[in-house]
Amino acid sequence: MRAFRAKFEKEYKYVADHNGIKGYTGVFILKAAIDKVGKLDRKAVAQTLHSLQVSAAKEPGVIMDVSINSNGDLDRESFLVEARNGKQEVKETLPAIGKK
């Protein structure tokens, strides 16, 4: 997370919010699916994304563990964020649904 922040701040001259982090991670989730398929095949990659489990420990660039169910819905930790005076503050980390 810190490496992402440093790279982002250096490139864009401001601190990324949670949306920047989700976009960054999304690219690496897609990469994990392409790597699992072994080639860039749109249909096979889309099928692989459904029911994919991605581990941050095993996939460089993925910031947090993510599961994708058969419907294509993500399951991961989430954050309850409060905005005050133009700044976001994480108030609580919510567990992934599958890790209750």
Secondary structure, 3 states (H helix, E strand, C coil): CHHHHHHHHHHHCCCCCHHHHHHHHHHHHHHHHHHHHCCCCHHHHHHHHCCCEECCCCCCCCCCCEEECCCCCEECCEEEEEEECCEEEEEEEECCHHHC
